[in-house]
Amino acid sequence: MVQRSIENNDYESAVTYINQVLQECTASEKHCLLKMELMLKASQLKEAVNYSRELMLNSYFSKNPSILGWRGRLLVYNGDDTEGKKVLMQALNLDPDN
């Protein structure tokens, strides 16, 4: 269902479906990254920033360079350039090839 919604450019539905997946598989990095991307495409920037903040409270995700990279981008898109650049640099320090 998620893929079908993405193919139809129905990102709001895709976010709903990905939320259902994450209820069952909360530690799925792939699905967390996809949720942030879909929220951005669905024009839910504020919600995406809040979601990325929630992920940072989880010790498993707080040192994940991919999650940090997305959080940094979301912060920059949201107008918080200083904090976004700091988070992006943190992601690059953890994984220079990211």
C-alpha positions in Angstrom: 0.0 0.0 0.0 2.8 2.4 0.8 4.4 1.8 -2.6 1.1 2.2 -4.4 0.5 5.5 -2.6 4.0 6.8 -3.5 3.5 5.8 -7.2 0.2 7.8 -7.2 1.9 10.8 -5.5 -0.5 10.4 -2.6 2.1 11.1 0.1 -0.4 11.8 2.9 -1.8 8.2 2.5 1.7 6.9 2.3 2.5 8.5 5.7 -0.6 6.9 7.2 0.5 3.5 5.9 4.1 3.9 7.1 2.8 4.9 10.5 1.0 1.5 10.6 4.2 -0.3 9.7 6.1 1.6 12.4 3.6 0.6 15.0 4.7 -3.0 14.5 8.4 -2.4 13.7 9.4 0.6 15.7 13.2 0.2 15.2 13.1 0.0 11.4 15.7 2.6 10.2 14.4 2.1 6.6 10.9 3.0 7.6 11.8 5.9 9.8 13.8 7.4 7.0 11.0 6.8 4.6 8.5 8.4 7.0 10.6 11.6 7.2 10.9 11.8 3.4 7.2 11.2 2.9 6.2 13.8 5.5 8.4 16.3 3.6 6.7 15.4 0.3 3.3 15.6 1.9 4.1 19.2 3.0 4.2 18.2 6.7 7.5 19.9 7.4 6.7 20.8 11.0 5.5 17.3 11.8 8.6 15.9 10.1 10.9 18.1 12.3 9.0 17.0 15.4 9.2 13.3 14.4 13.0 13.7 13.8 13.3 15.2 17.3 11.4 12.2 18.8 13.9 9.9 17.0 16.8 11.7 18.6 15.5 10.8 22.0 16.0 7.1 21.2 19.6 6.2 21.9 19.5 3.7 18.9 18.8 6.5 16.4 20.6 9.4 18.0 24.0 8.2 16.7 22.7 7.0 13.3 24.2 9.1 10.5 21.3 8.5 8.1 18.8 9.7 10.6 21.0 12.6 11.6 21.4 13.5 7.9 17.7 13.7 7.4 17.2 15.6 10.6 19.8 18.1 9.5 18.1 18.6 6.2 14.7 19.0 7.8 16.0 21.7 10.1 17.6 23.6 7.2 14.3 23.3 5.2 12.5 24.6 8.3 14.7 27.7 8.4 17.0 26.6 11.3 20.2 26.7 9.3 22.6 26.9 12.2 21.2 23.9 14.0 20.7 22.0 10.7 24.3 22.5 9.7 25.5 21.4 13.1 23.5 18.2 12.9 24.7 17.5 9.3 28.3 17.9 10.5 27.6 15.5 13.3 26.3 13.0 10.7 29.4 13.5 8.5 31.7 13.0 11.5 30.0 9.6 12.2 30.0 8.5 8.5 32.2 10.7 6.2 31.0 8.7 3.2 27.4 9.4 3.9 
